[in-house]
Amino acid sequence: MLVWRAIAHSPGFAALAAALERHVSTAAGAVMRAPFVFGDTTDELRGLLVQAGFRAVRVGADVRMVRFASPAALVRHQVAGSPLAPHVAAANDTVRDALLQEVSAEMASYVNDEGLAFPIEGHIGVAYP
């Protein structure tokens, strides 16, 4: 299984969460932060696997890259494909523009000729029944 490490290890999603909190609502920011609740320690994940009856539990880390065509595509896809949709839809055009501008500015150093690419880190749990 894979769960994400703390959101700080994923600069694109961290930038989006912070911008959502500033421009849309704290609830929208919480939606974006929800997949990153396991944080940096592996104890909780390991405990859950053991408690579920798995044995030979191993937990490690992995780093991958997340890619989007642009920072705007990151915002668009994350909003459209998640419970963020109603939060952002309820905001006016000025708020949505500010959200997009902030994420674009924060992610500028991760953009190149191929688009936006930023790291994301996860905990990988391997266990046997």
N, C-alpha and C positions, 0 to 999 in steps of 0.2 A: 504494500500500500504506500501511497505517497500523500503527505500533507505538507503544506507550505510552512517554511520557517517564518520568523517575525517579518512583518511588512517592510521593515527597514532594509531587508535583503532583496527587495524588489523595488527599485527606485521609481519605475513607471507607475506601479499601483500605489506606492506611497504618495507620489505627487498627486495622483487622481483623488485619493482619499482626503488629503489635506485640502485640495481645491473644492471638493464636494462639501466639506465641513464649512469652509469659508463662504462659499457662494450659494449653496443649495440648502443644506441643513445638517445638523449633527447626526440625524437619523440616516441620511444618505451616506455620510462618511462611515458610519457604523456598518452599513451594508457592505461597503467596499473592504472594510477591515476584517469582516467575519471569517473569510477563508484562512486567515493568518493567525488564528487564536492559539495554535500550539506553541508559538514563540520559538525560542532558541534551545530549550532543553528537550531532551528525548525521554525524560522520566515518565511523563504523562502518557505519551504514545506507547512506550514499552509496557507500562502498567495496564493500559487498556487491552493490549494484545494478550498479555498474560492472564488478565482477568477474564477474557473471552475464551480461555482454554487453549490458546496456542502455546506451543513449546519451541525451543530452539530459536527464540526471538533475537533478531539482530536488527539494529537501527543504525543507519548511516546517513550521510548528507550527500546531496548532489546539487550541482549548479548547472543551469541551462540558460538559454537565451530566449526571450520573448520577442517576437517580431510583429510589427504592424507597418503598414505603408507610410504612416505619418502619426504624429501625436493626435491629430484630429481623428484618425481611424481608431486609435486606442480608445479615445473617449466614446466615439460612436458605437463601437463594437461592445465595449463593456456596459454601456448604458442599455443598448438594445437587447443584449443577451443575458440580462440579469434582473434581479428585483430592484435595480436602480431606476428602471424605466419610469415608474409612476412618480418618483421623487423629482427626476429631472424634467419630466413632461409638465409637472405642476409649476415649474419655474418659468419666468418670462424670458424673452429673447435676450435681453440685456444680461441677465444672470447666466444664461447658457453661453453667451459670447465671452463673458468674464471667466467662466470655467475653462473654456477652450483656450483662451489666451494664457491663463496661468499654467495649465498643463503643458502647453506648447513651449512656453518660456523655460519652465523647469526641466523639460526633456531635451532642450536644444543640443546639449552636448552629447546626446545619444543618437542623434540623427546624422546619417551620411547619405551618399548617393543611392543606397539601397533601401532607405527608409529608416524607421525607428527600430532600434534593438537595445534591449536592456536585460541585465541578469535577473534571475529569480532562483532562490535556493529552497530546497525542500528536504524533508526528512523522509527517507525510504525505509519502511519496515518490511522485513522478510521473516516469516514465521511459518510453522507447520502445525496442522491440526493434531 
